[in-house]
């Protein structure tokens, strides 16, 4: 049920593919769909890869779905209501309601309240980091940016390069050891970070943070570590 809004465009795409393949001007969409799906599937197993890897497949499926809607009245399927493109479009868009209901997105006041809490938490975090001496590194890069700290490190990208042996974590570890970095922002609780769950930082750097830093601010969105030497 939760994936219905993803399943219907896929069905529409597969339905229209034979028709597009017979049309020379539309054949490129079929090639785009299958090549994107193949490439996206191959690379979807990479470290740190999320659902956004399927953007190319989604784009091709959207184009094919549009053709499916446009060509539906011409299909020799007899006279039935769903041949009307407006009805089919409504079915596709109403299918989003199933996903939204499943993920509890149909009650705006609750999400507005959650957004307000997140904004307050964000403001507290950025203010706290701005008050710490030296530079800062954040899993949420916007927190460091709003705190007025210069960009020096991207945990997500750096971890990929460190895992591939292209970057030396000792450079950052040395800065942490000498307390040159005044604050380190994490998503998640200290217990999750210590267990290695959900952290974007490369494991040796997480271990260095645990060794030389302590939680300075903990809230629902995460924790900010400060040097133990500043106690």
C-alpha positions in Angstrom: 0.0 0.0 0.0 2.8 2.4 0.9 4.4 1.9 -2.5 1.3 2.2 -4.6 2.2 5.7 -5.9 5.5 4.2 -7.1 4.0 1.1 -8.6 1.4 2.7 -10.8 3.9 4.8 -12.8 6.0 1.7 -13.3 2.9 -0.2 -14.6 2.0 2.7 -16.9 5.6 2.8 -18.2 5.8 -0.9 -18.9 2.4 -0.7 -20.6 3.4 2.1 -23.0 6.9 0.7 -23.8 5.8 -1.6 -26.7 3.9 1.3 -28.3 6.9 3.7 -27.9 9.3 1.1 -29.3 7.3 1.0 -32.6 7.5 4.8 -32.8 11.0 5.9 -33.9 10.6 9.3 -32.3 9.7 7.8 -28.9 12.1 4.9 -29.0 14.7 6.9 -27.2 12.5 7.0 -24.0 12.5 3.2 -23.9 16.3 3.1 -24.2 16.5 5.8 -21.5 14.3 3.8 -19.2 16.1 0.5 -19.4 19.6 1.9 -19.5 18.8 4.2 -16.5 17.2 1.3 -14.6 20.1 -1.0 -15.3 22.8 1.5 -14.3 20.8 2.7 -11.2 20.4 -0.9 -10.0 24.0 -1.7 -10.4 25.1 1.3 -8.4 22.3 1.1 -5.8 24.5 -1.3 -3.7 27.2 1.3 -3.1 28.1 2.5 0.3 26.1 5.6 1.4 23.7 5.3 -1.6 20.1 6.1 -1.0 16.9 6.0 -3.1 18.0 9.1 -5.0 20.3 6.8 -7.1 17.1 6.0 -9.0 16.5 9.6 -10.2 17.3 8.6 -13.8 14.8 5.8 -13.7 12.2 8.0 -12.1 12.7 10.7 -14.8 12.3 8.1 -17.6 9.2 6.6 -15.9 7.6 10.0 -15.5 8.1 10.7 -19.3 6.7 7.3 -20.2 3.7 7.8 -17.8 2.9 11.1 -19.5 2.8 9.3 -22.8 0.7 6.5 -21.3 -1.9 9.1 -20.2 -1.8 10.8 -23.6 -2.1 7.6 -25.7 -4.6 5.8 -23.5 -7.7 7.0 -25.4 -6.3 5.5 -28.6 -5.7 2.0 -27.1 -8.2 -0.6 -28.6 -9.5 -1.6 -25.2 -13.2 -1.0 -25.8 -15.4 1.6 -24.1 -14.7 2.0 -20.4 -14.3 4.8 -17.9 -10.6 4.4 -17.3 -9.8 5.3 -20.9 -10.4 8.9 -20.0 -7.0 10.5 -19.3 -8.5 12.7 -16.6 -9.8 9.7 -14.7 -6.5 7.8 -15.0 -4.5 10.9 -13.9 -6.9 11.2 -10.9 -6.3 7.6 -10.0 -2.5 8.1 -10.2 -2.5 11.2 -8.1 -5.1 9.9 -5.5 -2.8 6.9 -5.0 -0.5 9.4 -3.2 -3.1 9.5 -0.5 -2.3 5.9 0.5 1.4 6.7 0.9 0.6 9.9 2.8 -1.8 8.1 5.1 0.7 5.3 5.7 3.4 7.8 6.5 1.0 10.0 8.6 1.4 13.0 6.3 -2.4 13.8 6.0 -2.6 15.8 9.2 -0.8 19.1 8.6 -1.1 20.6 12.2 1.1 17.8 13.6 3.7 18.3 10.9 3.6 22.1 11.4 4.2 21.5 15.1 7.1 19.1 14.4 8.6 21.7 11.9 8.3 24.4 14.6 10.1 22.2 17.1 12.8 21.3 14.6 13.3 25.0 13.8 13.7 25.8 17.5 16.1 23.0 17.9 18.1 24.1 14.8 18.3 27.7 16.2 19.5 26.4 19.6 22.2 24.2 17.9 23.5 26.9 15.6 23.7 29.4 18.5 25.5 27.0 20.7 28.0 26.2 17.9 28.6 29.9 17.2 29.6 30.4 20.9 32.3 27.8 20.7 35.9 28.8 19.9 37.6 27.7 16.7 36.1 25.9 13.8 33.3 23.3 13.8 32.2 20.2 11.8 28.6 19.1 11.4 26.7 16.2 9.9 24.1 18.9 9.1 26.1 21.3 7.1 23.5 24.0 7.5 23.9 24.1 11.2 27.6 25.1 10.9 26.7 27.5 8.1 24.1 29.3 10.2 26.5 29.3 13.1 28.9 31.4 11.0 31.6 28.7 11.0 33.7 28.2 7.8 33.3 25.0 5.8 36.2 22.7 6.4 34.8 19.2 6.3 31.9 17.2 4.9 31.5 14.0 6.9 29.5 12.1 4.3 31.8 12.8 1.3 35.0 12.6 3.3 34.0 9.2 4.8 33.5 7.8 1.3 37.0 9.0 0.2 38.5 7.8 3.5 37.0 4.4 3.0 38.5 4.2 -0.5 41.9 5.3 0.9 41.9 8.6 -0.9 41.9 10.8 2.2 43.9 10.4 5.4 41.7 10.6 8.5 44.8 11.5 10.6 44.5 15.1 9.5 41.2 15.6 11.2 42.1 13.3 14.1 45.1 15.5 14.8 42.9 18.6 14.9 40.5 16.9 17.2 43.3 15.8 19.5 44.6 19.4 19.7 41.0 20.7 20.3 41.3 22.9 17.2 37.7 22.0 16.4 35.4 23.7 18.9 32.3 21.7 18.2 31.2 18.5 16.4 27.5 18.1 15.6 25.9 14.7 15.2 22.5 13.4 14.4 21.2 10.8 16.9 21.8 10.2 20.5 25.2 9.7 22.2 24.4 6.0 22.6 23.7 5.5 18.9 26.9 7.3 18.0 29.0 5.2 20.3 27.4 2.1 18.8 28.2 3.3 15.3 24.6 3.6 14.3 23.7 6.3 11.8 26.9 8.4 12.0 28.3 9.9 8.8 31.7 10.1 10.3 34.5 7.6 9.4 34.9 5.2 12.3 38.4 6.3 13.3 37.1 9.9 13.5 34.1 8.9 15.6 36.5 7.1 18.0 38.7 10.2 18.2 35.6 12.3 19.0 34.6 9.9 21.7 38.1 10.0 23.1 38.8 13.7 23.1 35.3 15.2 23.2 32.2 15.2 25.5 28.5 15.9 24.8 28.0 19.7 25.3 24.4 19.9 24.1 21.9 17.1 23.7 18.4 17.5 22.2 15.8 15.5 20.2 17.7 16.1 16.9 21.1 15.1 18.0 24.2 15.9 20.1 27.0 18.5 19.9 30.3 17.5 21.2 32.9 19.9 22.6 36.5 19.3 23.6 37.1 17.7 27.0 40.1 20.0 27.5 37.7 23.0 27.8 36.2 21.7 31.0 
